[in-house]
């Protein structure tokens, strides 16, 4: 089971995400982070796990991440998508 943490650092205007126990994805697929606010999902970026199933990713701290009520991860096609198409984890 994958688990992760997003650390909000308001003084530096950054967020740091760490995730572990992710599966390696096939070519053409990526993990995508979504912020859920008032029932709407906002794309916060794509990422892949290393060979150990880990992710460490620094992101700019924008209003969406800073004010979200929930973050979710889905498996998506490499190309950009407006809304999640994969299963929410």
C-alpha positions in Angstrom: 0.0 0.0 0.0 1.4 3.4 -1.0 1.6 6.1 1.6 2.7 9.7 1.4 3.0 13.1 3.0 2.8 16.7 1.6 4.6 19.2 3.7 3.5 22.8 3.3 6.3 25.4 3.8 4.6 28.8 3.5 7.7 30.9 4.3 9.5 29.5 1.3 6.3 29.3 -0.9 7.0 25.6 -1.5 5.5 22.2 -0.8 7.4 18.9 -0.5 5.8 15.6 -1.4 7.2 12.2 -0.4 5.5 8.9 -1.3 6.7 5.3 -0.8 5.6 1.9 -2.0 4.4 2.9 -5.5 4.5 0.5 -8.4 6.6 1.0 -11.4 4.3 2.2 -14.2 4.3 1.1 -17.9 5.5 3.4 -20.6 2.9 6.1 -21.4 1.6 6.3 -17.8 2.4 8.6 -14.9 1.1 9.3 -11.4 -0.7 12.6 -11.1 -1.4 14.6 -8.0 -4.8 16.3 -7.7 -6.0 18.9 -5.1 -9.7 18.5 -4.2 -11.4 21.7 -3.2 -15.2 22.1 -2.9 -15.6 18.8 -4.8 -13.5 20.0 -7.8 -10.2 18.4 -8.8 -7.2 20.5 -9.8 -4.1 19.1 -11.4 -1.0 19.7 -9.3 1.5 17.9 -11.5 2.8 14.5 -12.7 5.5 12.3 -11.3 7.0 8.8 -11.4 8.4 6.6 -8.7 12.1 5.6 -8.6 13.2 1.9 -8.8 12.5 1.6 -5.0 8.9 2.9 -5.4 9.7 6.3 -3.9 9.0 9.9 -4.8 10.5 13.1 -3.4 9.1 16.1 -5.3 9.3 19.8 -4.5 6.4 21.9 -5.8 5.6 25.6 -5.8 3.1 26.4 -3.1 0.1 27.9 -4.9 -3.3 28.8 -3.5 -4.8 25.5 -4.7 -2.5 23.3 -2.7 -2.4 25.7 0.3 -6.2 25.8 0.6 -7.1 22.2 -0.4 -9.2 19.9 1.7 -7.7 16.7 0.2 -5.0 15.5 -2.1 -5.4 12.4 -4.2 -3.2 10.5 -6.7 -4.3 8.8 -9.9 -2.5 6.9 -12.7 -3.0 8.8 -15.9 -1.7 8.9 -19.5 1.6 10.8 -19.9 -0.2 13.7 -21.8 -2.0 16.3 -19.8 -5.6 15.6 -18.7 -8.2 18.1 -17.3 -9.8 15.8 -14.8 -8.8 12.4 -13.4 -9.4 9.4 -15.7 -7.7 6.8 -13.5 -8.8 5.3 -10.2 -8.3 7.7 -7.2 -5.9 6.3 -4.7 
